[in-house]
Structures are given as C-alpha cells and as structure tokens.
C-alpha cells in the first residue's frame, strides 16, 4: 500500500512536472516566436533604414554633382570676367601708353624747336657781338686816326 501510494504520488508528481514542463516549454516556444518576430521586425526596420541611407547618399551625391557643375560654371564665369577685366585694363594701359608716346613726341618736337631757337639765338648773339667788336675796332682805329690828326698837326 505504501508503495502503491508512493507510486501514485510519483505518478501525480511526474504528471504535474510534465504538465509544468509542457507549460514552460510552450511559454518558452511562445517567447522564442515573439523574439523571432521582434528580430524580423528589427531586420525590416534596419532594411528600411539602409534603404533610406542609400537614398540619402544618392541624393547627396547628386546634389554634390550639381554643385560641382555649378562651381565649374561659376569658375568659368569668374575666369571670363577676370579675362575681360584684364583685357579692359590692358586696353586702358595701351591707350595711356599711346598718349604718353604722343606727349613724348610733342615734348621731343618742342625740345628740338627750343634747341634750334637757342642755336639761332646763340648765332645771332655771336654775330651781334662780332658786329659790336668790329664797330669797336673801327671806332678805335678812327679814334687813333683822329688822335694822330689832332696831335700830328
């Protein structure tokens, strides 16, 4: 009887343990399914995020390419503007050089005229001095003749 009682108790305990194990096993299977579902959802979210990152990267690359094109056009425009400014400045400097060359030529002509005028003045002055010296010499000779006449009487 005791053994039969122990055997019944052990059967009941085994049944209870088996039922508990089944319940815990089912709960664990449910938990595993829940974790698997959460992992699937996280993977889906990660995939969406990766697609968003990829899309943003493509957008940034496209924007960068457009910016590079705009920058290249801007650089070309800047080069053209600089070239035009340099050409204008060069034209102004050429005009200024032509004016300076004309002024120099006018100055050289004026200098030549003044040099010629100075030479004429020197020549005229020399002739005048020679004429005065000749007159002085004539007057000296006349004076000497007159003195000889007056004293030679």
TITINU-651012 format. One record per residue: residue in one letter; x, y, z of N, C-alpha, C, CB in turn. Coordinates in steps of 0.001 Angstrom, whole numbers. Glycine has a CB too. Example, Ala and Ser with C-alpha at 12.3 -4.5 7.8 and 13.67 -1.06 7.14 Angstrom:
TITINU-651012
+---+---------+---------+---------+---------+---------+---------+---------+---------+---------+---------+---------+---------+
! r !     nxx !     nyy !     nzz !    caxx !    cayy !    cazz !     cxx !     cyy !     czz !    cbxx !    cbyy !    cbzz !
+---+---------+---------+---------+---------+---------+---------+---------+---------+---------+---------+---------+---------+
! A !   13190 !   -5690 !    7800 !   12300 !   -4500 !    7800 !   13200 !   -3300 !    7800 !   11308 !   -4473 !    9046 !
! S !   12850 !   -2250 !    7080 !   13670 !   -1060 !    7140 !   12900 !      30 !    7870 !   14084 !    -598 !    5725 !
+---+---------+---------+---------+---------+---------+---------+---------+---------+---------+---------+---------+---------+
***
This chain:
TITINU-651012
+---+---------+---------+---------+---------+---------+---------+---------+---------+---------+---------+---------+---------+
! r !     nxx !     nyy !     nzz !    caxx !    cayy !    cazz !     cxx !     cyy !     czz !    cbxx !    cbyy !    cbzz !
+---+---------+---------+---------+---------+---------+---------+---------+---------+---------+---------+---------+---------+
! X !     813 !   -1177 !       0 !       0 !       0 !       0 !     862 !    1248 !       0 !    -928 !      -6 !    1182 !
! X !    1811 !    1221 !     764 !    2730 !    2358 !     857 !    3407 !    2554 !    -492 !    3790 !    2138 !    1984 !
! X !    3731 !    1497 !   -1064 !    4409 !    1582 !   -2347 !    3456 !    2034 !   -3421 !    5026 !     250 !   -2721 !
! X !    2297 !    1589 !   -3309 !    1294 !    1983 !   -4266 !    1001 !    3465 !   -4090 !      15 !    1139 !   -4105 !
! X !    1000 !    3921 !   -2845 !     789 !    5335 !   -2533 !    1944 !    6164 !   -3091 !     655 !    5550 !   -1001 !
! X !    3149 !    5687 !   -2842 !    4342 !    6378 !   -3352 !    4330 !    6380 !   -4879 !    5640 !    5703 !   -2822 !
! X !    3903 !    5273 !   -5434 !    3871 !    5179 !   -6872 !    2830 !    6135 !   -7429 !    3584 !    3748 !   -7314 !
! X !    1682 !    6260 !   -6757 !     657 !    7205 !   -7194 !    1146 !    8632 !   -7053 !    -631 !    7011 !   -6397 !
! X !    1777 !    8886 !   -5915 !    2335 !   10236 !   -5686 !    3387 !   10570 !   -6750 !    2965 !   10336 !   -4261 !
! X !    4204 !    9595 !   -7029 !    5244 !    9842 !   -8029 !    4609 !   10036 !   -9403 !    6263 !    8676 !   -8063 !
! X !    3551 !    9276 !   -9671 !    2852 !    9445 !  -10948 !    2224 !   10835 !  -11034 !    1770 !    8358 !  -11123 !
! X !    1598 !   11253 !   -9907 !     973 !   12584 !   -9878 !    2049 !   13671 !  -10021 !     166 !   12786 !   -8553 !
! X !    3144 !   13458 !   -9305 !    4241 !   14440 !   -9351 !    4821 !   14482 !  -10752 !    5351 !   14095 !   -8314 !
! X !    4991 !   13302 !  -11361 !    5520 !   13238 !  -12717 !    4554 !   13899 !  -13685 !    5785 !   11781 !  -13133 !
! X !    3270 !   13658 !  -13487 !    2261 !   14273 !  -14343 !    2296 !   15784 !  -14165 !     850 !   13719 !  -14025 !
! X !    2374 !   16227 !  -12892 !    2426 !   17669 !  -12621 !    3695 !   18266 !  -13218 !    2365 !   17946 !  -11096 !
! X !    4809 !   17581 !  -13037 !    6080 !   18087 !  -13598 !    6011 !   18107 !  -15122 !    7281 !   17212 !  -13127 !
! X !    5428 !   17074 !  -15705 !    5301 !   17005 !  -17152 !    4422 !   18145 !  -17642 !    4724 !   15645 !  -17590 !
! X !    3295 !   18360 !  -16930 !    2400 !   19467 !  -17296 !    3123 !   20801 !  -17149 !    1122 !   19452 !  -16422 !
! X !    3867 !   20972 !  -16039 !    4627 !   22210 !  -15817 !    5675 !   22400 !  -16896 !    5296 !   22196 !  -14437 !
! X !    6344 !   21268 !  -17241 !    7368 !   21353 !  -18281 !    6732 !   21724 !  -19613 !    8133 !   20021 !  -18404 !
! X !    5549 !   21135 !  -19925 !    4852 !   21455 !  -21165 !    4456 !   22935 !  -21191 !    3605 !   20561 !  -21329 !
! X !    3958 !   23425 !  -20038 !    3541 !   24835 !  -19964 !    4754 !   25745 !  -20136 !    2830 !   25132 !  -18612 !
! X !    5840 !   25415 !  -19402 !    7062 !   26233 !  -19512 !    7655 !   26114 !  -20912 !    8109 !   25803 !  -18451 !
! X !    7604 !   24892 !  -21481 !    8121 !   24675 !  -22826 !    7298 !   25467 !  -23832 !    8110 !   23175 !  -23180 !
! X !    5975 !   25449 !  -23655 !    5097 !   26220 !  -24543 !    5356 !   27708 !  -24382 !    3617 !   25903 !  -24257 !
! X !    5529 !   28164 !  -23126 !    5815 !   29581 !  -22872 !    7148 !   29962 !  -23512 !    5841 !   29876 !  -21345 !
! X !    8124 !   29060 !  -23383 !    9440 !   29318 !  -23976 !    9330 !   29337 !  -25500 !   10469 !   28247 !  -23521 !
! X !    8572 !   28429 !  -26082 !    8363 !   28427 !  -27541 !    7665 !   29711 !  -27972 !    7531 !   27191 !  -27980 !
! X !    6647 !   30129 !  -27183 !    5955 !   31391 !  -27488 !    6929 !   32569 !  -27404 !    4765 !   31610 !  -26514 !
! X !    7783 !   32543 !  -26384 !    8777 !   33612 !  -26199 !    9751 !   33613 !  -27370 !    9544 !   33434 !  -24855 !
! X !   10184 !   32405 !  -27801 !   11103 !   32299 !  -28943 !   10428 !   32860 !  -30191 !   11538 !   30818 !  -29175 !
! X !    9153 !   32508 !  -30391 !    8415 !   33037 !  -31541 !    8304 !   34564 !  -31463 !    7008 !   32405 !  -31614 !
! X !    8064 !   35071 !  -30248 !    7962 !   36527 !  -30054 !    9303 !   37207 !  -30365 !    7521 !   36853 !  -28597 !
! X !   10411 !   36605 !  -29852 !   11743 !   37165 !  -30112 !   12054 !   37081 !  -31612 !   12834 !   36411 !  -29283 !
! X !   11708 !   35948 !  -32246 !   11911 !   35824 !  -33697 !   11133 !   36901 !  -34450 !   11483 !   34425 !  -34185 !
! X !    9902 !   37147 !  -34023 !    9076 !   38186 !  -34653 !    9704 !   39564 !  -34450 !    7639 !   38164 !  -34076 !
! X !   10181 !   39824 !  -33228 !   10833 !   41114 !  -32947 !   12096 !   41268 !  -33796 !   11183 !   41234 !  -31437 !
! X !   12868 !   40175 !  -33933 !   14084 !   40229 !  -34752 !   13728 !   40485 !  -36218 !   14891 !   38912 !  -34618 !
! X !   12647 !   39856 !  -36699 !   12203 !   40072 !  -38070 !   11801 !   41531 !  -38268 !   11027 !   39137 !  -38416 !
! X !   11085 !   42084 !  -37281 !   10674 !   43490 !  -37359 !   11893 !   44421 !  -37342 !    9726 !   43837 !  -36190 !
! X !   12876 !   44091 !  -36472 !   14100 !   44901 !  -36402 !   14848 !   44817 !  -37731 !   15016 !   44427 !  -35232 !
! X !   14900 !   43616 !  -38322 !   15559 !   43469 !  -39621 !   14838 !   44281 !  -40694 !   15617 !   41989 !  -40029 !
! X !   13486 !   44268 !  -40651 !   12720 !   45072 !  -41605 !   13013 !   46561 !  -41413 !   11209 !   44800 !  -41450 !
! X !   13065 !   46991 !  -40141 !   13368 !   48397 !  -39839 !   14786 !   48736 !  -40309 !   13219 !   48679 !  -38313 !
! X !   15732 !   47822 !  -40028 !   17114 !   48040 !  -40482 !   17181 !   48143 !  -42007 !   18030 !   46898 !  -39991 !
! X !   16418 !   47265 !  -42689 !   16385 !   47307 !  -44145 !   15831 !   48645 !  -44630 !   15543 !   46145 !  -44698 !
! X !   14758 !   49121 !  -43983 !   14187 !   50429 !  -44338 !   15221 !   51527 !  -44097 !   12892 !   50712 !  -43516 !
! X !   15904 !   51453 !  -42949 !   16933 !   52462 !  -42638 !   18075 !   52415 !  -43658 !   17492 !   52241 !  -41210 !
! X !   18494 !   51206 !  -44022 !   19560 !   51078 !  -45022 !   19119 !   51662 !  -46366 !   19963 !   49596 !  -45193 !
! X !   17852 !   51407 !  -46725 !   17332 !   51975 !  -47972 !   17288 !   53504 !  -47891 !   15922 !   51416 !  -48275 !
! X !   16881 !   54025 !  -46718 !   16843 !   55479 !  -46532 !   18253 !   56064 !  -46620 !   16197 !   55838 !  -45172 !
! X !   19209 !   55393 !  -45963 !   20604 !   55859 !  -46001 !   21122 !   55818 !  -47434 !   21507 !   54993 !  -45073 !
! X !   20831 !   54724 !  -48137 !   21262 !   54602 !  -49528 !   20638 !   55702 !  -50381 !   20893 !   53218 !  -50089 !
! X !   19349 !   55947 !  -50168 !   18653 !   57002 !  -50913 !   19250 !   58371 !  -50602 !   17150 !   56995 !  -50583 !
! X !   19498 !   58638 !  -49317 !   20097 !   59920 !  -48919 !   21503 !   60065 !  -49503 !   20146 !   60039 !  -47378 !
! X !   22257 !   58967 !  -49500 !   23606 !   59001 !  -50077 !   23532 !   59344 !  -51561 !   24328 !   57643 !  -49874 !
! X !   22600 !   58699 !  -52271 !   22422 !   59007 !  -53693 !   22018 !   60465 !  -53882 !   21366 !   58077 !  -54320 !
! X !   21099 !   60952 !  -53021 !   20678 !   62357 !  -53105 !   21856 !   63291 !  -52866 !   19560 !   62650 !  -52086 !
! X !   22644 !   62993 !  -51832 !   23804 !   63837 !  -51534 !   24800 !   63823 !  -52691 !   24492 !   63369 !  -50239 !
! X !   25005 !   62629 !  -53273 !   25927 !   62532 !  -54403 !   25405 !   63330 !  -55598 !   26139 !   61060 !  -54799 !
! X !   24093 !   63262 !  -55835 !   23506 !   64020 !  -56947 !   23630 !   65519 !  -56691 !   22022 !   63633 !  -57149 !
! X !   23355 !   65934 !  -55447 !   23491 !   67355 !  -55098 !   24940 !   67788 !  -55258 !   23006 !   67620 !  -53646 !
! X !   25855 !   66967 !  -54806 !   27282 !   67295 !  -54918 !   27690 !   67422 !  -56390 !   28145 !   66214 !  -54213 !
! X !   27173 !   66508 !  -57215 !   27485 !   66571 !  -58649 !   26944 !   67870 !  -59248 !   26891 !   65345 !  -59395 !
! X !   25704 !   68250 !  -58871 !   25139 !   69521 !  -59365 !   25958 !   70699 !  -58865 !   23666 !   69678 !  -58921 !
! X !   26364 !   70640 !  -57587 !   27194 !   71720 !  -57035 !   28524 !   71810 !  -57776 !   27441 !   71499 !  -55528 !
! X !   29103 !   70654 !  -58115 !   30363 !   70651 !  -58868 !   30176 !   71299 !  -60234 !   30894 !   69214 !  -59032 !
! X !   29042 !   70983 !  -60885 !   28760 !   71581 !  -62198 !   28584 !   73086 !  -62057 !   27496 !   70949 !  -62834 !
! X !   27798 !   73494 !  -61042 !   27577 !   74928 !  -60813 !   28898 !   75614 !  -60494 !   26563 !   75154 !  -59664 !
! X !   29711 !   74965 !  -59668 !   31015 !   75538 !  -59315 !   31897 !   75668 !  -60556 !   31720 !   74668 !  -58249 !
! X !   31856 !   74658 !  -61415 !   32649 !   74719 !  -62651 !   32174 !   75875 !  -63527 !   32556 !   73381 !  -63430 !
! X !   30837 !   76026 !  -63664 !   30316 !   77160 !  -64435 !   30714 !   78475 !  -63787 !   28785 !   77076 !  -64561 !
! X !   30623 !   78501 !  -62457 !   30999 !   79725 !  -61736 !   32469 !   80047 !  -61964 !   30715 !   79577 !  -60224 !
! X !   33311 !   79010 !  -61915 !   34741 !   79222 !  -62142 !   34979 !   79711 !  -63573 !   35536 !   77917 !  -61875 !
! X !   34244 !   79108 !  -64535 !   34375 !   79563 !  -65920 !   33934 !   81013 !  -66045 !   33550 !   78672 !  -66867 !
! X !   32799 !   81351 !  -65412 !   32320 !   82735 !  -65444 !   33330 !   83664 !  -64801 !   30966 !   82858 !  -64735 !
! X !   33896 !   83228 !  -63680 !   34894 !   84051 !  -62986 !   36115 !   84253 !  -63881 !   35311 !   83396 !  -61641 !
! X !   36546 !   83174 !  -64543 !   37686 !   83294 !  -65453 !   37371 !   84278 !  -66576 !   38061 !   81917 !  -66037 !
! X !   36155 !   84157 !  -67143 !   35769 !   85060 !  -68227 !   35727 !   86504 !  -67744 !   34407 !   84656 !  -68801 !
! X !   35168 !   86710 !  -66560 !   35099 !   88064 !  -66000 !   36502 !   88603 !  -65768 !   34292 !   88076 !  -64679 !
! X !   37365 !   87775 !  -65179 !   38748 !   88206 !  -64939 !   39466 !   88506 !  -66252 !   39517 !   87129 !  -64156 !
! X !   39254 !   87651 !  -67256 !   39892 !   87889 !  -68546 !   39396 !   89206 !  -69144 !   39616 !   86717 !  -69515 !
! X !   38094 !   89462 !  -69039 !   37529 !   90706 !  -69568 !   38085 !   91905 !  -68815 !   35992 !   90688 !  -69477 !
! X !   38195 !   91778 !  -67487 !   38753 !   92875 !  -66688 !   40204 !   93131 !  -67081 !   38655 !   92557 !  -65177 !
! X !   40983 !   92059 !  -67258 !   42387 !   92211 !  -67646 !   42503 !   92804 !  -69053 !   43114 !   90851 !  -67580 !
! X !   41616 !   92367 !  -69963 !   41634 !   92907 !  -71322 !   41305 !   94398 !  -71292 !   40633 !   92148 !  -72229 !
! X !   40291 !   94771 !  -70509 !   39920 !   96182 !  -70386 !   41075 !   96982 !  -69807 !   38666 !   96343 !  -69508 !
! X !   41694 !   96457 !  -68769 !   42826 !   97156 !  -68143 !   43981 !   97271 !  -69134 !   43290 !   96416 !  -66859 !
! X !   44227 !   96203 !  -69889 !   45289 !   96218 !  -70889 !   44998 !   97267 !  -71963 !   45448 !   94825 !  -71528 !
! X !   43733 !   97332 !  -72405 !   43354 !   98352 !  -73391 !   43573 !   99750 !  -72833 !   41886 !   98178 !  -73813 !
! X !   43190 !   99951 !  -71570 !   43393 !  101258 !  -70933 !   44880 !  101596 !  -70867 !   42781 !  101273 !  -69514 !
! X !   45687 !  100605 !  -70497 !   47132 !  100841 !  -70411 !   47732 !  101118 !  -71793 !   47833 !   99631 !  -69766 !
! X !   47227 !  100416 !  -72819 !   47708 !  100677 !  -74178 !   47360 !  102104 !  -74596 !   47102 !   99660 !  -75176 !
! X !   46115 !  102521 !  -74296 !   45711 !  103891 !  -74616 !   46593 !  104891 !  -73879 !   44230 !  104121 !  -74257 !
! X !   46839 !  104616 !  -72621 !   47687 !  105508 !  -71831 !   49099 !  105550 !  -72417 !   47729 !  105053 !  -70352 !
! X !   49611 !  104402 !  -72854 !   50940 !  104348 !  -73457 !   50982 !  105177 !  -74742 !   51339 !  102889 !  -73749 !
! X !   49936 !  105050 !  -75569 !   49879 !  105832 !  -76807 !   49873 !  107319 !  -76475 !   48625 !  105458 !  -77642 !
! X !   49071 !  107714 !  -75477 !   49033 !  109125 !  -75064 !   50401 !  109583 !  -74576 !   47980 !  109340 !  -73959 !
! X !   51045 !  108750 !  -73772 !   52370 !  109103 !  -73255 !   53385 !  109206 !  -74393 !   52840 !  108064 !  -72217 !
! X !   53278 !  108294 !  -75370 !   54188 !  108354 !  -76513 !   53955 !  109634 !  -77318 !   54007 !  107114 !  -77414 !
! X !   52678 !  110020 !  -77495 !   52370 !  111266 !  -78203 !   52920 !  112456 !  -77434 !   50848 !  111419 !  -78407 !
! X !   52724 !  112437 !  -76116 !   53257 !  113528 !  -75293 !   54773 !  113593 !  -75420 !   52853 !  113345 !  -73814 !
! X !   55399 !  112422 !  -75419 !   56858 !  112384 !  -75529 !   57310 !  112940 !  -76876 !   57377 !  110946 !  -75346 !
! X !   56598 !  112528 !  -77948 !   56941 !  113054 !  -79271 !   56763 !  114567 !  -79315 !   56080 !  112388 !  -80355 !
! X !   55647 !  115061 !  -78751 !   55424 !  116510 !  -78699 !   56524 !  117187 !  -77894 !   54044 !  116829 !  -78087 !
! X !   56900 !  116561 !  -76794 !   57972 !  117112 !  -75967 !   59281 !  117150 !  -76752 !   58143 !  116284 !  -74677 !
! X !   59570 !  116050 !  -77468 !   60801 !  115998 !  -78258 !   60788 !  117058 !  -79357 !   60987 !  114601 !  -78873 !
! X !   59614 !  117246 !  -80004 !   59498 !  118289 !  -81033 !   59722 !  119653 !  -80402 !   58110 !  118235 !  -81729 !
! X !   59073 !  119890 !  -79269 !   59226 !  121173 !  -78565 !   60680 !  121367 !  -78146 !   58294 !  121236 !  -77322 !
! X !   61300 !  120289 !  -77659 !   62702 !  120366 !  -77254 !   63577 !  120700 !  -78461 !   63157 !  119036 !  -76606 !
! X !   63297 !  120067 !  -79596 !   64057 !  120344 !  -80824 !   63862 !  121795 !  -81257 !   63625 !  119385 !  -81963 !
! X !   62602 !  122270 !  -81177 !   62327 !  123666 !  -81534 !   63095 !  124609 !  -80618 !   60815 !  123961 !  -81456 !
! X !   63058 !  124317 !  -79314 !   63772 !  125175 !  -78361 !   65279 !  125107 !  -78588 !   63438 !  124769 !  -76914 !
! X !   65773 !  123910 !  -78914 !   67204 !  123750 !  -79180 !   67595 !  124551 !  -80422 !   67565 !  122251 !  -79365 !
! X !   66767 !  124473 !  -81470 !   67026 !  125249 !  -82691 !   66947 !  126751 !  -82410 !   66019 !  124864 !  -83798 !
! X !   65943 !  127141 !  -81630 !   65796 !  128555 !  -81263 !   67012 !  129019 !  -80483 !   64512 !  128780 !  -80434 !
! X !   67520 !  128178 !  -79574 !   68708 !  128524 !  -78800 !   69913 !  128669 !  -79721 !   68982 !  127460 !  -77720 !
! X !   70047 !  127747 !  -80667 !   71157 !  127831 !  -81621 !   71052 !  129109 !  -82450 !   71175 !  126593 !  -82546 !
! X !   69844 !  129453 !  -82931 !   69662 !  130695 !  -83688 !   70017 !  131901 !  -82821 !   68208 !  130812 !  -84201 !
! X !   69554 !  131855 !  -81557 !   69833 !  132976 !  -80650 !   71337 !  133098 !  -80416 !   69090 !  132789 !  -79299 !
! X !   72011 !  131939 !  -80189 !   73467 !  131961 !  -79990 !   74160 !  132527 !  -81231 !   74001 !  130536 !  -79677 !
! X !   73720 !  132069 !  -82414 !   74317 !  132538 !  -83659 !   74084 !  134041 !  -83827 !   73739 !  131763 !  -84862 !
! X !   72849 !  134478 !  -83584 !   72535 !  135908 !  -83693 !   73345 !  136701 !  -82683 !   71026 !  136159 !  -83482 !
! X !   73464 !  136176 !  -81481 !   74221 !  136856 !  -80428 !   75700 !  136947 !  -80824 !   74065 !  136111 !  -79071 !
! X !   76214 !  135834 !  -81363 !   77613 !  135813 !  -81790 !   77826 !  136846 !  -82899 !   78021 !  134392 !  -82278 !
! X !   76908 !  136871 !  -83883 !   77014 !  137869 !  -84956 !   76936 !  139287 !  -84394 !   75903 !  137654 !  -86003 !
! X !   76028 !  139498 !  -83443 !   75878 !  140820 !  -82836 !   77166 !  141211 !  -82114 !   74679 !  140841 !  -81857 !
! X !   77723 !  140262 !  -81341 !   78970 !  140534 !  -80613 !   80091 !  140825 !  -81612 !   79355 !  139329 !  -79693 !
! X !   80163 !  140039 !  -82697 !   81194 !  140267 !  -83710 !   81019 !  141645 !  -84343 !   81145 !  139169 !  -84796 !
! X !   79755 !  142011 !  -84612 !   79482 !  143338 !  -85184 !   79902 !  144438 !  -84223 !   77990 !  143484 !  -85530 !
! X !   79565 !  144260 !  -82940 !   79948 !  145256 !  -81929 !   81466 !  145325 !  -81844 !   79336 !  144910 !  -80534 !
! X !   82131 !  144153 !  -81810 !   83600 !  144136 !  -81747 !   84195 !  144817 !  -82983 !   84126 !  142678 !  -81632 !
! X !   83588 !  144549 !  -84144 !   84056 !  145197 !  -85374 !   83875 !  146705 !  -85260 !   83295 !  144650 !  -86615 !
! X !   82705 !  147134 !  -84780 !   82449 !  148571 !  -84604 !   83426 !  149178 !  -83598 !   80996 !  148809 !  -84140 !
! X !   83668 !  148421 !  -82525 !   84617 !  148926 !  -81511 !   85989 !  149073 !  -82155 !   84691 !  147967 !  -80266 !
! X !   86394 !  148072 !  -82921 !   87699 !  148117 !  -83580 !   87760 !  149286 !  -84559 !   87984 !  146790 !  -84312 !
! X !   86673 !  149472 !  -85317 !   86623 !  150598 !  -86253 !   86691 !  151927 !  -85506 !   85342 !  150533 !  -87105 !
! X !   85934 !  151967 !  -84404 !   85949 !  153207 !  -83603 !   87334 !  153441 !  -83006 !   84886 !  153143 !  -82472 !
! X !   88015 !  152389 !  -82574 !   89373 !  152538 !  -82029 !   90303 !  153082 !  -83116 !   89909 !  151172 !  -81480 !
! X !   90179 !  152468 !  -84299 !   91033 !  152915 !  -85403 !   90731 !  154372 !  -85767 !   90840 !  152005 !  -86637 !
! X !   89432 !  154700 !  -85832 !   89055 !  156068 !  -86137 !   89557 !  156999 !  -85056 !   87541 !  156193 !  -86291 !
! X !   89390 !  156561 !  -83816 !   89842 !  157380 !  -82671 !   91356 !  157570 !  -82767 !   89453 !  156706 !  -81296 !
! X !   92078 !  156521 !  -83102 !   93534 !  156604 !  -83205 !   93908 !  157536 !  -84349 !   94158 !  155198 !  -83417 !
! X !   93204 !  157468 !  -85457 !   93471 !  158362 !  -86581 !   93201 !  159811 !  -86184 !   92613 !  157971 !  -87799 !
! X !   92064 !  159979 !  -85480 !   91725 !  161346 !  -85051 !   92776 !  161866 !  -84076 !   90317 !  161385 !  -84395 !
! X !   93216 !  161030 !  -83195 !   94246 !  161467 !  -82235 !   95523 !  161791 !  -83005 !   94518 !  160363 !  -81143 !
! X !   95858 !  160980 !  -83972 !   97058 !  161252 !  -84772 !   96899 !  162565 !  -85533 !   97335 !  160089 !  -85759 !
! X !   95727 !  162848 !  -86045 !   95489 !  164094 !  -86760 !   95613 !  165271 !  -85816 !   94110 !  164086 !  -87424 !
! X !   94968 !  165103 !  -84659 !   94978 !  166222 !  -83696 !   96407 !  166406 !  -83214 !   94000 !  165959 !  -82480 !
! X !   97144 !  165482 !  -82902 !   98491 !  165617 !  -82346 !   99507 !  165755 !  -83478 !   98842 !  164401 !  -81446 !
! X !   99138 !  165342 !  -84596 !  100077 !  165403 !  -85692 !   99974 !  166701 !  -86454 !   99863 !  164253 !  -86616 !
! X !   99246 !  167510 !  -86153 !   99075 !  168787 !  -86804 !  100334 !  169482 !  -86918 !   98118 !  169624 !  -86107 !
+---+---------+---------+---------+---------+---------+---------+---------+---------+---------+---------+---------+---------+
***
